[in-house]
C-alpha cells in the first residue's frame, strides 16, 4: 500500500438475517474512504464472514483468524442470536457470541481499540412472549446496559444504520489521525517552516492541512466573491474553477460529484499552469480517472503536479476505495502505464487489495484486475493468489492470472500449473503464447496436455506431437472421440500412416456432426469431413487432380480450387483465358457437358462461377507477374471480387496510385446490396497496407482519401515512423481535427510513439488555439507534454496494440 496510507481493519459480526445492513456497512466504509482517506492517511477495510476465504478448518475458526487481525469490532443484532458454532455445550452459544467474546478479550489485552454494538429495534406485540432467539438478544442488550462498558446504539432502518456506521468510522478516523499527527508533530522547532509575509488581500501562508481549502483556493475564492454583480466580467475558466472547488469538497450525505468534462477541459486549456491547492489537484485526478475509459478528460498533467498525496498514490487509493467505475479505470490505468503492484511491499495490504479486486468486486472491476495482474504480476504474487480455492466461482480465471505470470519466465511451469490445478478455461492468446516456441517444451509434458479441458490447448498439443511423430496408435485411437473435431482429423492422419485400414463410414461418422432437431430441422455439418477430403485431394498428382476435376460435377469447385492453387504455373494459360470473361464460358461448357440445359447462368451457376473466379484470381495474383496487371484490373472492375490478402498484395506490388479506388471498393458491392450491409469492411489492415505501399511518396494524398473509417484507423496505425517525423505541426493538428474519433486517437498515439518530446508543446498549444478541438486528442497530447519521452512511447505503443 502507498506509504501515505495505513490500513485500518474493522470487523463486522452478526447472526443471519441482516444482509442489507451488512451491505450498508460496506457502503459506509467506501463512502468514508472516498471522502477522507487522503486527508486522514488511513484506509478502512471491512472484514466479515462473507470475505473469509474457504478452507479445511472449522469455518468459525477461519473467521476468528480474520477477526484477530482487526483493530475495531462492530456488532450487529436484530431478532436472531444464531446457532452454536461447535458441539461443545460449554462453549459459546452462537458464532456471534464467540466473535464478541474474542473481541472483548482483545480489548482487555489492548490488541483491539474499540467495540461498538448496534441493535435493530424489534416490536413484540403486547401479550406475546419473545422467541427463544430474541430473548437471548434482549438479555445480551440488558447486560450491556448494566455493565456500561461497551458503546451501543439502537436503529430502525438500513439508512439509520448506515448513518450510524459512518459516524463511528469518522470518529475512528479522526482518532487515528490524531495518533498519526502526534507522531509527526515530534519535530524540533528548528525544522519547522517560518511564516512568510503575504501581500495585502492574500491569506497568510500556512500549512494547508489546517484548512478545508488550501491557500491558493482561498485566495481565488476571495477574488471570485468580490467580483461585481455583472456576470460578463466572469470568465469561463473562473466558473470552472469555482465548480472544481465545489466538487473537491465531499462529505457524508452529499452526492459524489465530479467536475464536468467541459469544465475540466476549460481548466486544462486556460489554467493548466496556474497554482492549485492539493485538494483541487486530487479532484482533477478523480475527474480524469472517472472519465479515463472515454479518454475525454485531461489527466496526465495533474498526475505530475506536486500534491500532498502523490498522484499515483491517489490512483491506488481509488482502486480500493473509489466507486466501481474509479476502481476499474484505476486498474486499467495502472496496466496501461505499466505500474508495478502498488501494495507489493505489505502482505496485509496486498491481501486487502486482492480481496477488494477479486472477491468483493463487480464483474468489470474483476476483469480489469485480472487483466492488470496478468500483465504486471510477478512470482511473488502467486502465493497470495493460491489462497483462492476451487469453491470460488472465479477460481479458473484467477488461475489464468497465475499461468500468465509463470508464462513470462517459464512456459513449462505454466503448463504444469494448468495440469496440476485442472484449469478449465484458458484464454486463446495465452495458449498461443505458451506454444509460441514449442521446441522449449518436452514431449512428455505436451502429451500430458492432451488430457486438459481447454480445447485449444489440446489441439496445440496434438499438432505439436503430430509434427514430432510422437502420437502412437493407441493415443490416436483415443483422440478419435475427442470433442474437438480438428483433433479427430489429426488422429485419423496418424492412423492412416500407421497402416490402419480405414472404412470411409468410420471417417464419416467421426467427422460429421449431427445437429439435433425434429424432422426437416435435423441437419448435418460436414465441415470437418470436407477438410479431411481436401487433405486426400492434396495428395494427388497434377494429372490425377486434373482428371478428377474434369469428371466431377459442374456444381463442385473444390477440386478446381486445389488444382489452381497447387499447380498454378501449369494452369496459367487456362487461368488467364477463363478470367477474360470471368469464367462464364467455362461454367456454361461444364453444364452442357454434363447434359444440363443452361443457355445462361442461373443463381446457383453464378455462385459456382464466382467461387472459381475468386480462386483463379488469387492463384494468379500469388504468381505476382506485373504483366497481368491489366487483366487483374479488368476482372476487378467487371466482377464483385472478394477482398483477399493475395489480391491486395498483388496490387500493392504491381499496381499504381490509380488502383486505390479498386482497393477501397474491393468486395463491397455484395455487402451494400445485402441485408448484412451494416457489417464492417473486410481485412482493413491489408487494405491500409496496400494503400500505404502505393502512396509511399504521396502522404498528403493518403490523408485526403475518402476511405472507410476502419481502414483510415489502420493507415494511421501503420504509418512509418519516418513519415510521421517529417510531418509539420500544421499537418498533425489538421489530422487531429478530423471528425472520426477512433482515427484521431490512433493518429495521436502514432505521433506519441514517433515524435520527440520537444514537439508536443507547440502541437498542443496550436491545437488548443485552433477552432476545432476534440477532447480525446487533447487527452493524448497532454501525455506527450507531461510525461518523459521513454514512458510516453511505451504507453502509446501499449494503447495502440490494444486497439
Secondary structure as GFF3:
##gff-version 3
##sequence-region A 1 803
A	DSSP	beta_strand	6	14	.	.	.	ID=ss1
A	DSSP	alpha_helix	19	40	.	.	.	ID=ss2
A	DSSP	beta_strand	42	47	.	.	.	ID=ss3
A	DSSP	three_ten_helix	49	51	.	.	.	ID=ss4
A	DSSP	alpha_helix	59	67	.	.	.	ID=ss5
A	DSSP	beta_strand	72	77	.	.	.	ID=ss6
A	DSSP	alpha_helix	95	109	.	.	.	ID=ss7
A	DSSP	beta_strand	114	120	.	.	.	ID=ss8
A	DSSP	alpha_helix	132	147	.	.	.	ID=ss9
A	DSSP	beta_strand	151	155	.	.	.	ID=ss10
A	DSSP	alpha_helix	158	184	.	.	.	ID=ss11
A	DSSP	three_ten_helix	189	191	.	.	.	ID=ss12
A	DSSP	three_ten_helix	208	210	.	.	.	ID=ss13
A	DSSP	alpha_helix	215	225	.	.	.	ID=ss14
A	DSSP	three_ten_helix	231	233	.	.	.	ID=ss15
A	DSSP	alpha_helix	236	248	.	.	.	ID=ss16
A	DSSP	alpha_helix	261	271	.	.	.	ID=ss17
A	DSSP	alpha_helix	278	290	.	.	.	ID=ss18
A	DSSP	three_ten_helix	292	294	.	.	.	ID=ss19
A	DSSP	alpha_helix	300	303	.	.	.	ID=ss20
A	DSSP	alpha_helix	311	321	.	.	.	ID=ss21
A	DSSP	alpha_helix	324	337	.	.	.	ID=ss22
A	DSSP	alpha_helix	347	358	.	.	.	ID=ss23
A	DSSP	alpha_helix	363	376	.	.	.	ID=ss24
A	DSSP	three_ten_helix	379	381	.	.	.	ID=ss25
A	DSSP	alpha_helix	382	385	.	.	.	ID=ss26
A	DSSP	alpha_helix	395	407	.	.	.	ID=ss27
A	DSSP	alpha_helix	411	421	.	.	.	ID=ss28
A	DSSP	alpha_helix	428	434	.	.	.	ID=ss29
A	DSSP	three_ten_helix	438	440	.	.	.	ID=ss30
A	DSSP	alpha_helix	443	448	.	.	.	ID=ss31
A	DSSP	three_ten_helix	449	451	.	.	.	ID=ss32
A	DSSP	alpha_helix	455	467	.	.	.	ID=ss33
A	DSSP	alpha_helix	473	479	.	.	.	ID=ss34
A	DSSP	alpha_helix	485	496	.	.	.	ID=ss35
A	DSSP	alpha_helix	504	511	.	.	.	ID=ss36
A	DSSP	beta_strand	513	515	.	.	.	ID=ss37
A	DSSP	three_ten_helix	519	521	.	.	.	ID=ss38
A	DSSP	beta_strand	523	525	.	.	.	ID=ss39
A	DSSP	alpha_helix	527	537	.	.	.	ID=ss40
A	DSSP	alpha_helix	542	551	.	.	.	ID=ss41
A	DSSP	alpha_helix	558	566	.	.	.	ID=ss42
A	DSSP	three_ten_helix	569	571	.	.	.	ID=ss43
A	DSSP	alpha_helix	572	580	.	.	.	ID=ss44
A	DSSP	alpha_helix	584	593	.	.	.	ID=ss45
A	DSSP	alpha_helix	603	623	.	.	.	ID=ss46
A	DSSP	three_ten_helix	626	628	.	.	.	ID=ss47
A	DSSP	alpha_helix	629	638	.	.	.	ID=ss48
A	DSSP	alpha_helix	645	654	.	.	.	ID=ss49
A	DSSP	three_ten_helix	657	659	.	.	.	ID=ss50
A	DSSP	alpha_helix	660	665	.	.	.	ID=ss51
A	DSSP	alpha_helix	669	673	.	.	.	ID=ss52
A	DSSP	alpha_helix	684	694	.	.	.	ID=ss53
A	DSSP	alpha_helix	699	704	.	.	.	ID=ss54
A	DSSP	alpha_helix	709	718	.	.	.	ID=ss55
A	DSSP	alpha_helix	721	726	.	.	.	ID=ss56
A	DSSP	alpha_helix	729	735	.	.	.	ID=ss57
A	DSSP	alpha_helix	741	754	.	.	.	ID=ss58
A	DSSP	three_ten_helix	757	759	.	.	.	ID=ss59
A	DSSP	alpha_helix	760	769	.	.	.	ID=ss60
A	DSSP	alpha_helix	775	786	.	.	.	ID=ss61
A	DSSP	alpha_helix	789	802	.	.	.	ID=ss62
###
